Every structure is written in structure tokens, then in C-alpha cells.
């Protein structure tokens, strides 16, 4: 290994690994934070425990890593080569006979390693975590996670009982201002108001006891001439918990299937043409996300080296824009292919060929054309625009003497 990796390779590896991992973590966290606020709102509206938010975010993490990993690899390689380009170390390496392809040995190793990681996530991990995430959403809506009764609102417990609680204290253990309305199928009704109360468990997991204190009970039935009213100091009211349906099995959508399962479903004679389009689109979409990572080192180097006598960071900005734009357009192509408007193979792989051709042209311009700079024109345009904005700002902000 020491003969295979030279001192230059080990030096580049040290320069790449820190920004790579940092960019990966930052990208994943930014994507997670974007969803976190919406999950808090969703869990709060459903009355669920806050702890379920962290479980849902953990199940979303593989999905965000599938985009965060390419961004991390791209920025890690780009920032490393940008550093040696600005310090003129790259010029020295090229002058002593090192070619761009030779310098890309370590970046390609990183790209291959993380491509395998991304393949495992997209092909096998993400389908299970996506299913687990949907399961948590279902349990929140159904109350299987112990969703709390909203204070100050009328809550339906089954089809025949309505409950309202004015105040709650001690994490729901002490309730006050209680109103209960229950109706039976034979027309009998029961209305109860109580000053305080608390829920108590029973041996039957489908029944709980609402122990009420200092209240009034009104019992009415069609055969009663007048309702029967009872005041009490303590009264136990059994409540039948609503039955919770079991969550569906995994595999209802193509996103919840692993790659071998997608292939098996696609070959099934029972699959309709619509299902085949969805399966093929999903397979090609996942595979192209892995294959494109092997071309990220070329894109990173092409955008890392700024024009001579320039320290512009336009390449860093452009790299993120290009990768995210390609990912989003790829998602659109996958959606068009899944509904049959485009052939799934051509919709995804033609876009891949266009992107790779652009990357190849940029790298060829840098590596093989003397003085070639793929972003030179863009850098000069941004430089002129920035200089004009600075001049206008100086003119309007300058204080009169």
C-alpha cells in the first residue's frame, strides 16, 4: 500500500477527508433541520410525544444521506484541490510530471468507497427506514403512540363518547374541568361533569378507568320521564379504547422495495404496465445516483482551479448548484417515467449522458487545453458584476465632505 500510495497521495487524502466529512454532516443536518420544524408541527397537531420526532428524523436520515454523500464527496475533493491551486502547490506537482489523472487516484478511491456506501443506502437501507417512517406517521394519527387528549378541545373516544378537559397538570396525571358525554345504541345517554379526575389502567389493555371526583352525573333514556341526576364525591367511569388498526405491510410503494425486490416485482407476470414503469424508473433512478458519483472527482477538479491571479470561489457555488439541479431534474425525469410519459431508461440515462458530457468537457478544457479554464468566462462576468455593485454602493454610501 505504501508503494501504491505516494506521499503526495497521502497528503491529498488528508486534505480531502476533513472537508468531505464536514460537508457531508453539514449537508445532512441542513436537510434534517428543514424537515424538523414540519415534524414538530405535525407531531404537536396529532398530540403525540416529542420523542417520536427524533425517531422520525432518524428514519429520514438515510434519504438525506443519499444526497448529502455526493455533496460531501464533491466539496471535499473540490476544497482540497482549490487549496493546493491557490498555494501554487498544484503548479509544482504538474511541473514535476504529475498529471491531473495521476492526482485523481485518491479522489477516485474516495468516490468509489462512498459510491458503495450510497448503493447500500439506496438499495437496501432506505426502503426499510422509509417504511418505518410511514409506520410512525400512521401510529401518530391512530393514537398508537399514546397521543394525548388535547386540552380545551372536544375529543372523540370511539363513536359514542366525547371528552373535554379544561386543564391538565403533572404531565396529564391530574385533570380538572372534565366533561364526558356518552351515548349507547339503545338511546341511553350519560353526561358527566367533574371538578377533577385522573386516568387509571386496568387489567384489560382495551379499557381504562377515568376516576372522577366532585361531580354531577345526568343519566337519561327514552323510557325516563325526567333525567336522573346524581352528585358524587368519587365515581369510576370505564372507557373502551378505540381499536387501532394494524399498519400495512411493507412494499405498498416502489420506494419501500429493495433493489432485488424491485427486480422481482418488475419480472412478475402479474405486474401491470403502470407498475412496470414505476419499478423501472425507480431502479434506474437509484442506479444513476450511484454511477454519477464516479464522475464527481472530474467535476470537482474542473471547478476547483480558479483562473490565474484570481481567488474567486465561484466554482464552489457552481458545483453545489450543478449537483442539486441535476438531482432535482433527475427526480422529475423519474416521475415522468413512472407515469409513462417518458421511457424510464431514456428519461434518466440520457440526462446522465448530458451531465457527464458537460463534466468531461470541463475537465478536458482544464487538463488538456493550455491555459484552458472552463469557468474563466463565468468568473470574469461575476468579477465585473461584483465590481459594478461595489462601485454603485461606494457612490451612494460615501458621505459628502
C-alpha positions as CSV (number, residue, x, y, z in Angstrom):
1,X,0.0,0.0,0.0
2,X,2.9,2.3,0.8
3,X,4.2,1.8,-2.8
4,X,0.7,2.3,-4.3
5,X,0.0,5.5,-2.4
6,X,2.8,8.0,-2.6
7,X,3.5,10.9,-0.1
8,X,1.5,13.1,-2.5
9,X,-1.5,10.7,-2.4
10,X,-1.4,10.6,1.4
11,X,-1.2,14.4,1.5
12,X,-4.2,14.8,-0.8
13,X,-6.1,12.2,1.3
14,X,-5.5,14.3,4.4
15,X,-6.7,17.4,2.6
16,X,-9.8,15.7,1.3
17,X,-11.1,13.7,4.3
18,X,-11.8,16.7,6.7
19,X,-13.9,18.9,4.3
20,X,-15.5,15.7,2.9
21,X,-16.8,14.5,6.2
22,X,-17.6,18.1,7.4
23,X,-19.6,18.8,4.2
24,X,-21.4,15.5,4.4
25,X,-22.5,16.2,8.0
26,X,-23.5,19.8,7.3
27,X,-25.5,18.9,4.2
28,X,-27.3,16.2,6.0
29,X,-28.0,18.4,9.0
30,X,-29.3,21.2,6.9
31,X,-31.7,18.8,5.2
32,X,-32.8,17.4,8.5
33,X,-33.4,20.8,10.0
34,X,-35.6,21.7,7.1
35,X,-37.9,18.8,7.9
36,X,-37.5,19.0,11.7
37,X,-39.8,22.1,12.1
38,X,-42.5,20.5,10.0
39,X,-42.3,17.3,12.0
40,X,-42.6,19.2,15.3
41,X,-45.8,20.9,13.9
42,X,-47.2,17.5,12.7
43,X,-46.5,15.7,16.0
44,X,-47.9,18.6,18.1
45,X,-51.1,18.7,15.9
46,X,-51.5,15.0,16.4
47,X,-50.9,15.2,20.1
48,X,-48.0,12.8,20.1
49,X,-44.9,12.7,22.3
50,X,-42.0,14.8,21.3
51,X,-39.6,11.8,21.4
52,X,-41.2,10.4,18.2
53,X,-39.8,13.4,16.3
54,X,-36.2,12.1,16.8
55,X,-37.3,8.6,15.7
56,X,-38.9,10.0,12.5
57,X,-35.8,12.1,11.8
58,X,-33.5,9.0,12.3
59,X,-35.6,7.2,9.7
60,X,-35.3,10.1,7.3
61,X,-31.5,10.3,7.7
62,X,-30.7,7.7,5.0
63,X,-32.8,9.5,2.5
64,X,-30.9,12.7,3.2
65,X,-27.6,11.0,3.2
66,X,-28.3,9.8,-0.4
67,X,-27.9,13.4,-1.4
68,X,-25.5,14.5,1.3
69,X,-22.9,11.9,0.4
70,X,-22.4,13.2,-3.2
71,X,-22.3,16.8,-1.9
72,X,-19.7,15.8,0.7
73,X,-17.5,13.9,-1.8
74,X,-17.8,16.8,-4.4
75,X,-16.9,19.5,-1.9
76,X,-14.2,17.5,-0.1
77,X,-12.3,17.0,-3.3
78,X,-13.0,20.5,-4.6
79,X,-11.8,22.3,-1.5
80,X,-8.7,20.2,-1.3
81,X,-7.7,20.9,-4.9
82,X,-8.7,24.6,-4.5
83,X,-6.3,24.8,-1.6
84,X,-3.3,23.4,-3.4
85,X,-4.2,25.5,-6.5
86,X,-4.3,28.8,-4.6
87,X,-1.0,28.0,-2.8
88,X,0.7,27.1,-6.2
89,X,1.3,23.5,-5.0
90,X,-0.7,22.3,-7.9
91,X,1.5,24.1,-10.4
92,X,4.6,22.5,-8.7
93,X,3.0,19.0,-8.9
94,X,2.2,19.5,-12.6
95,X,5.6,20.9,-13.3
96,X,7.4,17.8,-11.9
97,X,5.4,15.5,-14.1
98,X,2.3,14.7,-12.2
99,X,-0.8,14.7,-14.4
100,X,-4.3,15.5,-13.4
101,X,-5.3,11.8,-13.8
102,X,-2.5,10.7,-11.5
103,X,-3.5,13.3,-8.9
104,X,-7.1,11.9,-9.1
105,X,-6.1,8.5,-7.9
106,X,-7.1,9.2,-4.3
107,X,-10.2,11.2,-5.2
108,X,-11.5,8.3,-7.3
109,X,-10.8,5.9,-4.3
110,X,-13.0,8.1,-2.1
111,X,-15.6,8.3,-4.8
112,X,-15.7,4.5,-5.2
113,X,-15.9,3.9,-1.4
114,X,-18.8,6.3,-0.9
115,X,-20.5,5.1,-4.0
116,X,-20.6,1.7,-2.4
117,X,-22.0,3.2,0.8
118,X,-24.6,5.1,-1.2
119,X,-25.5,1.9,-3.1
120,X,-26.1,0.1,0.2
121,X,-28.3,3.0,1.4
122,X,-30.3,3.4,-1.7
123,X,-30.7,-0.2,-2.5
124,X,-31.2,-1.8,0.9
125,X,-31.4,0.6,3.9
126,X,-33.6,3.4,2.7
127,X,-36.6,1.2,1.8
128,X,-36.8,-0.1,5.4
129,X,-36.3,3.3,7.0
130,X,-38.9,4.9,4.7
131,X,-41.4,2.2,5.7
132,X,-40.6,2.7,9.4
133,X,-41.2,6.5,9.0
134,X,-44.6,5.9,7.4
135,X,-45.4,3.5,10.2
136,X,-44.7,6.2,12.8
137,X,-46.9,8.6,10.9
138,X,-49.7,6.0,10.9
139,X,-49.3,5.3,14.7
140,X,-49.4,9.1,15.4
141,X,-52.6,9.5,13.5
142,X,-54.2,6.4,15.0
143,X,-53.1,7.2,18.6
144,X,-51.0,4.1,19.0
145,X,-48.1,6.2,20.3
146,X,-50.1,7.4,23.2
147,X,-51.3,10.6,21.7
148,X,-52.6,12.9,24.4
149,X,-56.1,14.4,24.7
150,X,-55.9,18.0,23.6
151,X,-56.8,20.3,26.5
152,X,-59.7,22.7,25.8
153,X,-61.0,20.7,22.8
154,X,-63.7,18.0,22.4
155,X,-62.1,14.7,21.8
156,X,-63.9,11.6,20.4
157,X,-63.1,8.3,22.1
158,X,-64.7,5.8,19.7
159,X,-68.0,6.7,18.1
160,X,-70.2,7.0,21.2
161,X,-68.1,9.1,23.7
162,X,-66.9,12.7,23.7
163,X,-64.5,14.0,26.3
164,X,-63.3,17.5,27.1
165,X,-60.7,18.5,29.7
166,X,-60.2,22.1,30.8
167,X,-56.8,21.8,32.4
168,X,-54.1,19.3,32.7
169,X,-51.2,19.1,35.1
170,X,-48.3,16.8,36.2
171,X,-47.9,15.6,32.6
172,X,-51.5,14.6,32.3
173,X,-51.8,12.8,35.6
174,X,-54.0,15.5,37.2
175,X,-57.1,16.6,35.2
176,X,-59.6,19.3,36.0
177,X,-62.8,20.7,34.5
178,X,-63.9,17.4,33.0
179,X,-66.9,16.9,30.8
180,X,-67.9,13.5,29.4
181,X,-70.8,12.7,27.1
182,X,-71.6,9.0,26.3
183,X,-74.4,7.6,24.1
184,X,-75.5,4.0,23.8
185,X,-77.0,2.3,20.8
186,X,-80.4,1.9,22.6
187,X,-80.7,5.7,23.0
188,X,-79.5,6.0,26.6
189,X,-77.2,9.0,27.3
190,X,-74.8,9.8,30.1
191,X,-73.5,13.3,30.8
192,X,-70.9,13.8,33.5
193,X,-69.1,16.9,34.8
194,X,-66.4,16.7,37.4
195,X,-64.1,19.1,39.2
196,X,-61.1,16.8,38.8
197,X,-60.1,13.3,37.7
198,X,-57.3,11.0,36.5
199,X,-56.9,8.1,34.2
200,X,-56.1,4.7,35.6
201,X,-55.0,1.5,33.9
202,X,-56.9,-1.8,34.2
203,X,-56.1,-5.5,33.6
204,X,-57.8,-5.2,30.2
205,X,-55.5,-3.3,27.8
206,X,-58.6,-2.1,25.8
207,X,-60.3,-0.5,28.8
208,X,-59.1,2.3,31.1
209,X,-60.8,3.9,34.1
210,X,-61.5,7.6,34.4
211,X,-61.7,8.2,38.1
212,X,-63.7,11.4,38.7
213,X,-64.1,13.5,41.9
214,X,-66.7,16.1,43.0
215,X,-69.1,16.0,40.0
216,X,-72.6,15.6,38.7
217,X,-73.9,12.7,36.6
218,X,-77.0,13.0,34.4
219,X,-78.5,9.7,33.1
220,X,-81.2,9.8,30.5
221,X,-83.1,7.2,28.5
222,X,-86.2,7.1,26.2
223,X,-88.2,5.4,29.0
224,X,-87.4,8.0,31.6
225,X,-89.9,10.8,32.1
226,X,-87.1,13.1,33.5
227,X,-83.3,12.6,33.5
228,X,-81.8,11.1,36.7
229,X,-79.3,13.4,38.3
230,X,-76.7,12.2,40.7
231,X,-74.0,14.1,42.6
232,X,-70.9,12.2,43.7
233,X,-67.7,12.6,45.5
234,X,-66.0,9.8,43.6
235,X,-67.0,7.9,40.5
236,X,-65.2,5.4,38.2
237,X,-66.2,5.7,34.6
238,X,-64.9,2.8,32.3
239,X,-63.8,3.9,28.9
240,X,-63.4,1.5,26.0
241,X,-60.3,2.5,24.0
242,X,-60.9,2.7,20.2
243,X,-59.4,-0.2,18.3
244,X,-56.3,0.6,16.4
245,X,-55.8,-0.9,13.0
246,X,-52.5,-2.6,12.2
247,X,-50.2,-0.8,9.9
248,X,-50.0,-2.1,6.3
249,X,-47.2,-4.4,5.2
250,X,-44.0,-3.1,3.6
251,X,-43.9,-2.7,-0.2
252,X,-47.1,-0.8,-1.0
253,X,-45.0,1.7,-2.9
254,X,-41.9,1.1,-5.1
255,X,-39.8,3.4,-2.8
256,X,-40.2,0.8,0.0
257,X,-38.7,-2.0,-2.0
258,X,-35.1,-3.0,-2.1
259,X,-33.3,-3.4,-5.4
260,X,-33.7,-7.2,-5.6
261,X,-37.4,-6.8,-4.7
262,X,-37.9,-4.2,-7.4
263,X,-36.3,-6.6,-10.0
264,X,-38.5,-9.4,-8.8
265,X,-41.7,-7.3,-9.0
266,X,-40.7,-6.0,-12.4
267,X,-40.3,-9.5,-13.8
268,X,-43.6,-10.7,-12.3
269,X,-46.3,-11.5,-14.9
270,X,-48.9,-10.0,-12.6
271,X,-47.4,-6.6,-12.8
272,X,-49.3,-4.1,-14.9
273,X,-47.7,-1.7,-17.3
274,X,-48.1,1.2,-14.8
275,X,-46.3,-0.8,-12.1
276,X,-43.5,-1.8,-14.5
277,X,-43.0,1.8,-15.4
278,X,-42.8,2.8,-11.7
279,X,-40.4,-0.1,-11.0
280,X,-38.1,0.6,-13.9
281,X,-38.0,4.3,-13.2
282,X,-37.1,3.6,-9.6
283,X,-34.3,1.1,-10.5
284,X,-32.7,3.4,-13.0
285,X,-33.1,6.4,-10.6
286,X,-31.2,4.6,-7.8
287,X,-28.5,3.2,-10.1
288,X,-27.7,6.5,-11.7
289,X,-27.3,8.2,-8.3
290,X,-24.5,5.7,-7.6
291,X,-22.9,5.7,-11.0
292,X,-22.7,9.5,-11.2
293,X,-20.5,9.6,-8.1
294,X,-17.6,8.2,-10.1
295,X,-17.6,11.4,-12.2
296,X,-17.7,13.8,-9.3
297,X,-13.9,13.9,-9.0
298,X,-13.6,15.3,-12.5
299,X,-16.2,17.9,-11.8
300,X,-14.6,18.9,-8.5
301,X,-11.2,19.4,-10.1
302,X,-12.6,21.3,-13.1
303,X,-14.3,23.7,-10.7
304,X,-11.6,23.8,-8.0
305,X,-8.9,25.5,-10.1
306,X,-9.6,29.3,-10.4
307,X,-8.3,31.4,-13.2
308,X,-4.7,32.8,-12.8
309,X,-4.5,35.8,-10.5
310,X,-8.0,35.0,-9.2
311,X,-9.2,33.7,-5.8
312,X,-12.9,33.6,-6.8
313,X,-15.0,30.9,-5.1
314,X,-17.5,30.8,-8.0
315,X,-16.5,27.2,-8.6
316,X,-17.7,26.1,-5.1
317,X,-21.0,27.8,-5.6
318,X,-21.4,26.4,-9.1
319,X,-20.6,22.9,-8.0
320,X,-23.5,22.8,-5.5
321,X,-25.9,24.3,-8.0
322,X,-25.0,21.8,-10.7
323,X,-25.2,18.8,-8.5
324,X,-28.5,19.8,-6.8
325,X,-30.0,20.9,-10.1
326,X,-29.1,17.6,-11.7
327,X,-30.6,15.7,-8.7
328,X,-33.9,17.6,-8.9
329,X,-34.1,17.3,-12.7
330,X,-33.4,13.6,-12.3
331,X,-36.3,13.3,-9.8
332,X,-38.5,15.0,-12.4
333,X,-37.4,12.5,-15.1
334,X,-38.1,9.6,-12.7
335,X,-41.6,10.9,-12.1
336,X,-42.3,11.4,-15.8
337,X,-41.0,7.9,-16.5
338,X,-43.1,6.4,-13.6
339,X,-46.4,7.7,-15.1
340,X,-45.5,6.6,-18.6
341,X,-45.0,9.9,-20.3
342,X,-41.3,9.1,-21.0
343,X,-39.4,5.9,-21.4
344,X,-37.8,5.3,-17.9
345,X,-34.5,4.2,-19.4
346,X,-34.0,7.1,-21.8
347,X,-35.6,9.7,-19.4
348,X,-32.9,9.1,-16.8
349,X,-29.8,7.9,-18.7
350,X,-30.0,10.5,-21.5
351,X,-29.9,13.1,-18.8
352,X,-27.0,11.3,-17.2
353,X,-25.1,11.3,-20.5
354,X,-25.7,15.1,-20.9
355,X,-24.4,15.8,-17.4
356,X,-21.3,13.6,-17.8
357,X,-20.6,15.1,-21.2
358,X,-20.6,18.6,-19.6
359,X,-18.3,17.4,-16.8
360,X,-16.0,15.7,-19.3
361,X,-15.8,18.9,-21.4
362,X,-15.0,21.0,-18.3
363,X,-12.2,18.6,-17.2
364,X,-10.8,18.3,-20.7
365,X,-10.6,22.1,-21.0
366,X,-8.7,22.3,-17.8
367,X,-6.3,19.4,-18.2
368,X,-5.5,19.3,-22.0
369,X,-6.0,22.9,-23.4
370,X,-3.1,25.2,-22.5
371,X,-4.4,28.0,-20.3
372,X,-7.9,26.4,-20.5
373,X,-10.2,27.5,-17.8
374,X,-13.8,26.1,-18.0
375,X,-15.2,28.7,-15.7
376,X,-13.0,31.6,-16.8
377,X,-15.7,33.5,-18.6
378,X,-18.1,33.0,-15.7
379,X,-15.5,34.1,-13.3
380,X,-14.8,37.3,-15.3
381,X,-18.5,38.0,-15.6
382,X,-19.1,37.7,-11.9
383,X,-16.0,39.8,-11.2
384,X,-17.3,42.6,-13.4
385,X,-20.7,42.4,-11.8
386,X,-19.3,42.5,-8.3
387,X,-17.0,45.4,-9.2
388,X,-20.0,47.3,-10.6
389,X,-22.1,46.7,-7.5
390,X,-19.2,47.8,-5.3
391,X,-18.8,51.0,-7.3
392,X,-22.5,51.8,-7.0
393,X,-22.5,51.0,-3.3
394,X,-19.5,53.3,-2.7
395,X,-21.0,56.1,-4.7
396,X,-24.3,56.1,-2.8
397,X,-23.0,55.4,0.6
398,X,-20.0,57.8,0.5
399,X,-20.6,60.7,2.9
400,X,-20.3,64.2,1.4
401,X,-17.3,66.2,2.7
